[in-house]
Amino acid sequence: MEPPKSPKATANDLLAKVIKPAFGGVYPLPIPLVEIITDYTRQRFPSDPVTEIKGADLPGFEGMLRSNKARSRWQILYNDADASPGRIRFTQAHEFGHYLLHRQKRDAFSCSDADMVEWDAAEAGIEKEADAFAATFLMPTDDFRDQVADEAASFGLLSHCAERYEVSLMAAMLKWVEFAPRRAVVLAVRDDFVLWARANEAAFKSGVYLATRKRTIPVPPRSVFHKRNRVAQTEVNEIRASCWFPREPAEMPLTEMSFVSDQYRLTLGILLLPDAERRYRRQEDLEEEDEGLESTIDRFERCGQPIIR
């Protein structure tokens, strides 16, 4: 028996072997999601297809996938209260991912809008898999790469992608960071604290990431993300990288890009850094590490936070 395919591989196979051939060898963008889900599952899985996709009143939940008692039919529900079309489409694709990847494990999936930190490891795992499937299926990797290749990072570029695939700006931003040519972190901020963040591989390997699941991370006082510094919906700001990431060299610059989202009642953002400098850990560095580490007070004063002594 072949091992199960990854969520991204499942989405890519469906796009390459079913969707593109059915539409003359091109992606039908934006992906006609509802039609594809119902038609494909009826033909490919006639004993237990998805027969209904509809909006519903689901307080506290983004969406739901459930079967009838006989497990002969499946239904996708999505919360249509105050949700944008892009968010609804992502929820539908997410539930489709559960159907393809996980329906043999149980007969119902209720997908909450709560933070993943509240889930156990197994639940967080399947939710991440459904998200990975949805992002790949709605935003085909090769087409997305063509849109962003050689293009400077900007919320104008991300808005173009969001419109092309009919997804939310947040979904486009999370997809974009996979292709960022430089070290990059995307994040969301509310009330001067980071809600979540995702770093690309280059950033993560150099130690540039924000571990929001492990600790509460305040926004640096000089950052454009700090509410006292905001003057427009979209802003670009230069700041020392060490204000966000204390282990970065003092002279390392960082570019902040922020976008205030009224829809989500938060600020979305991008942190861009140059390539990492190689760090050689000599014995004298190890011996003096404690003395060389910048104190919290030093860092906050340098980055603009007044300290009351």
Wavefront OBJ file of the C-alpha trace (Angstrom):
o trace
v 0.000 0.000 0.000
v 1.343 3.429 -0.937
v 1.829 5.904 1.915
v -0.737 8.724 2.012
v 0.192 11.798 0.019
v 0.933 15.082 1.694
v -1.759 17.785 1.598
v 0.183 19.802 -0.980
v 0.807 16.738 -3.145
v -2.890 15.845 -2.977
v -3.852 19.346 -4.131
v -1.195 19.423 -6.860
v -2.270 16.029 -8.227
v -5.895 17.108 -8.359
v -4.976 20.320 -10.165
v -2.615 18.677 -12.655
v -4.491 15.452 -13.393
v -8.126 16.528 -13.126
v -8.684 20.293 -13.137
v -6.290 21.467 -15.862
v -7.191 18.687 -18.334
v -10.882 19.424 -17.811
v -10.320 23.108 -18.628
v -8.158 22.871 -21.730
v -4.815 22.643 -19.956
v -5.103 25.868 -17.972
v -6.186 26.725 -14.459
v -9.754 28.067 -14.316
v -8.993 31.038 -12.094
v -10.421 31.693 -9.679
v -10.981 27.987 -9.067
v -14.758 27.256 -9.336
v -14.714 25.588 -5.977
v -18.308 24.543 -5.295
v -18.780 23.009 -8.750
v -15.489 21.138 -8.574
v -16.118 19.741 -5.089
v -19.569 18.386 -5.906
v -18.769 17.137 -9.429
v -15.419 15.587 -8.545
v -16.583 13.777 -5.413
v -19.688 12.467 -7.196
v -17.554 10.958 -9.959
v -14.503 9.901 -7.944
v -16.234 8.787 -4.730
v -19.791 7.824 -5.741
v -20.391 5.880 -2.526
v -19.852 8.923 -0.282
v -19.741 12.216 -2.222
v -20.142 15.772 -0.988
v -23.739 16.536 -1.931
v -24.299 19.919 -0.287
v -22.283 23.076 0.368
v -24.110 25.925 2.071
v -23.824 28.804 4.507
v -25.099 28.434 8.049
v -25.191 30.110 11.435
v -22.125 28.640 13.142
v -21.213 30.816 16.149
v -17.558 30.307 17.052
v -16.838 28.164 13.995
v -15.543 28.885 10.517
v -16.848 25.719 8.922
v -17.939 22.136 9.305
v -17.735 18.875 7.367
v -20.140 16.117 8.390
v -21.659 12.929 7.042
v -25.107 11.403 7.362
v -25.553 8.392 9.634
v -24.905 5.943 6.832
v -21.757 7.861 5.786
v -23.108 7.829 2.247
v -23.280 11.618 1.840
v -21.217 14.520 3.140
v -22.140 18.120 3.756
v -19.919 21.214 3.941
v -21.184 24.127 6.018
v -19.488 27.507 6.310
v -20.135 30.467 8.555
v -21.551 33.171 6.316
v -22.007 35.802 9.032
v -19.769 38.840 8.380
v -17.379 36.744 6.291
v -15.739 37.958 3.096
v -16.032 35.900 -0.112
v -12.321 35.111 0.115
v -12.618 33.803 3.640
v -15.662 31.712 2.703
v -13.780 30.185 -0.234
v -10.835 29.282 1.964
v -13.176 27.650 4.485
v -14.838 25.627 1.725
v -11.450 24.481 0.414
v -10.315 23.698 3.962
v -13.331 21.419 4.505
v -12.707 19.816 1.106
v -9.204 19.088 2.366
v -10.641 17.352 5.421
v -12.871 15.298 3.118
v -9.994 14.106 0.927
v -7.421 13.657 3.679
v -9.252 12.750 6.867
v -12.811 11.514 6.334
v -11.861 7.890 6.981
v -10.891 8.846 10.526
v -14.218 10.293 11.693
v -17.588 11.484 10.494
v -17.536 15.148 11.532
v -15.075 18.044 11.599
v -15.894 21.328 13.316
v -13.301 23.948 12.499
v -13.059 26.697 15.075
v -11.658 30.168 14.610
v -9.824 29.752 17.926
v -6.062 29.969 18.005
v -4.223 26.707 17.367
v -2.581 26.953 20.759
v -5.899 25.798 22.211
v -5.894 22.539 20.222
v -4.138 19.318 21.143
v -1.320 18.110 18.892
v -3.483 15.765 16.808
v -6.149 18.391 16.173
v -3.580 21.040 15.288
v -1.982 18.581 12.866
v -5.088 17.875 10.817
v -6.084 21.550 10.787
v -2.675 22.522 9.415
v -2.992 19.809 6.776
v -6.408 21.091 5.689
v -5.009 24.637 5.524
v -2.039 23.483 3.418
v -4.375 21.714 1.006
v -6.667 24.742 0.726
v -3.836 27.204 0.059
v -2.282 24.993 -2.627
v -5.589 24.191 -4.327
v -6.883 27.767 -4.436
v -3.505 29.314 -5.314
v -1.709 26.859 -7.640
v 1.974 26.955 -6.844
v 3.352 27.422 -10.364
v 0.844 30.148 -11.199
v 1.467 31.940 -7.906
v 5.212 31.811 -8.517
v 4.693 33.443 -11.906
v 2.759 36.290 -10.271
v 5.395 37.135 -7.661
v 8.665 36.272 -9.428
v 10.994 39.280 -9.620
v 8.326 41.494 -8.053
v 9.143 43.646 -5.033
v 7.160 42.855 -1.920
v 4.186 45.145 -1.470
v 0.587 45.017 -0.403
v -0.273 46.039 -3.955
v 1.257 42.773 -5.170
v -0.548 40.792 -2.484
v -3.842 42.487 -3.321
v -3.362 41.462 -6.953
v -2.883 37.848 -5.868
v -5.877 37.969 -3.545
v -8.061 39.225 -6.395
v -6.689 36.724 -8.915
v -7.505 33.717 -6.724
v -10.454 35.246 -4.841
v -8.870 34.664 -1.460
v -8.313 36.977 1.480
v -5.291 39.244 1.704
v -4.179 37.194 4.704
v -4.233 33.954 2.691
v -2.252 35.571 -0.132
v 0.295 36.906 2.355
v 0.806 33.486 3.953
v 1.307 31.945 0.509
v 3.683 34.715 -0.594
v 6.118 34.200 2.265
v 6.942 30.734 0.878
v 8.390 32.444 -2.221
v 10.052 35.489 -0.645
v 13.622 35.745 -2.005
v 14.956 37.395 1.170
v 14.486 36.638 4.815
v 10.865 37.449 5.515
v 8.329 37.171 8.311
v 4.610 37.813 7.914
v 2.568 38.641 10.977
v -0.655 39.983 12.413
v -0.788 42.558 15.213
v -3.588 43.691 17.476
v -3.357 46.132 20.393
v 0.452 46.315 20.093
v 0.976 42.562 20.461
v 1.796 39.969 17.796
v -1.107 37.557 17.319
v 0.701 35.165 15.006
v 3.695 35.122 12.711
v 5.212 32.924 10.044
v 8.827 33.040 8.851
v 10.143 31.691 5.579
v 12.869 29.053 5.615
v 15.751 31.499 5.174
v 14.570 33.594 8.104
v 13.850 30.639 10.355
v 17.242 29.033 9.753
v 18.960 32.293 10.740
v 16.977 32.534 13.976
v 14.601 35.210 12.694
v 11.133 34.159 13.793
v 8.508 35.094 16.374
v 7.426 32.193 18.580
v 3.960 33.487 19.416
v 2.723 30.136 20.702
v 5.377 30.122 23.414
v 5.240 33.694 24.681
v 3.487 37.025 24.349
v 5.445 39.274 21.996
v 4.989 43.065 22.199
v 5.553 45.293 19.202
v 8.763 47.381 19.430
v 7.841 50.957 20.394
v 9.434 52.467 17.271
v 7.743 50.001 14.973
v 5.154 51.155 12.468
v 2.930 48.441 13.938
v 2.731 50.282 17.242
v -0.613 52.070 17.321
v 0.905 55.379 18.414
v 3.011 55.478 15.231
v 0.320 54.705 12.653
v -0.742 57.474 10.285
v -2.112 55.606 7.240
v -3.725 52.320 6.266
v -0.608 51.162 4.421
v 2.878 52.162 5.580
v 6.534 51.276 5.020
v 9.159 51.882 7.692
v 12.864 51.228 8.204
v 13.992 50.079 11.628
v 16.940 48.258 13.157
v 16.438 44.511 12.875
v 17.603 44.092 16.461
v 14.500 45.917 17.687
v 12.524 42.861 16.587
v 15.273 40.249 16.747
v 17.886 41.038 19.429
v 20.485 38.600 18.074
v 20.723 40.409 14.741
v 23.769 42.695 14.271
v 23.236 46.265 15.448
v 23.674 47.661 11.933
v 21.312 45.168 10.255
v 18.316 47.014 8.723
v 14.755 45.739 8.597
v 11.891 46.957 6.418
v 8.411 46.919 7.918
v 5.287 46.938 5.751
v 1.930 47.291 7.453
v -1.682 47.174 6.323
v -4.542 47.990 8.686
v -7.365 45.520 8.009
v -10.760 46.759 9.096
v -12.213 43.393 8.122
v -10.117 41.472 10.641
v -9.746 44.364 13.120
v -5.975 43.944 13.132
v -2.851 45.002 11.278
v -1.238 42.643 8.784
v 2.430 43.021 8.093
v 5.682 41.951 6.503
v 9.183 42.142 7.969
v 11.961 42.023 5.350
v 15.647 41.538 6.168
v 18.821 41.233 4.062
v 20.661 37.941 3.935
v 22.017 36.794 7.269
v 25.607 37.460 8.245
v 27.629 34.383 9.074
v 28.262 34.108 12.775
v 31.420 32.479 14.080
v 31.243 31.399 17.683
v 34.816 31.649 18.976
v 35.749 30.433 22.433
v 36.061 33.997 23.722
v 32.560 34.673 22.384
v 31.224 31.756 24.376
v 33.029 32.893 27.527
v 31.783 36.467 27.215
v 28.302 35.673 25.934
v 26.553 36.640 29.148
v 28.340 39.995 29.259
v 27.692 40.643 25.575
v 23.967 39.993 25.630
v 21.979 43.186 25.554
v 19.731 43.684 28.538
v 16.011 44.171 28.125
v 16.332 47.739 29.421
v 19.124 48.535 26.930
v 17.100 47.145 24.058
v 13.903 48.992 24.946
v 15.742 52.294 25.364
v 17.562 51.911 22.040
v 14.316 51.022 20.251
v 12.422 53.925 21.718
v 10.811 52.667 24.928
v 11.207 55.072 27.850
v 12.154 53.227 31.016
v 11.002 54.522 34.395
v 13.727 53.765 36.886
l 1 2 3 4 5 6 7 8 9 10 11 12 13 14 15 16 17 18 19 20 21 22 23 24 25 26 27 28 29 30 31 32 33 34 35 36 37 38 39 40 41 42 43 44 45 46 47 48 49 50 51 52 53 54 55 56 57 58 59 60 61 62 63 64 65 66 67 68 69 70 71 72 73 74 75 76 77 78 79 80 81 82 83 84 85 86 87 88 89 90 91 92 93 94 95 96 97 98 99 100 101 102 103 104 105 106 107 108 109 110 111 112 113 114 115 116 117 118 119 120 121 122 123 124 125 126 127 128 129 130 131 132 133 134 135 136 137 138 139 140 141 142 143 144 145 146 147 148 149 150 151 152 153 154 155 156 157 158 159 160 161 162 163 164 165 166 167 168 169 170 171 172 173 174 175 176 177 178 179 180 181 182 183 184 185 186 187 188 189 190 191 192 193 194 195 196 197 198 199 200 201 202 203 204 205 206 207 208 209 210 211 212 213 214 215 216 217 218 219 220 221 222 223 224 225 226 227 228 229 230 231 232 233 234 235 236 237 238 239 240 241 242 243 244 245 246 247 248 249 250 251 252 253 254 255 256 257 258 259 260 261 262 263 264 265 266 267 268 269 270 271 272 273 274 275 276 277 278 279 280 281 282 283 284 285 286 287 288 289 290 291 292 293 294 295 296 297 298 299 300 301 302 303 304 305 306 307 308 309
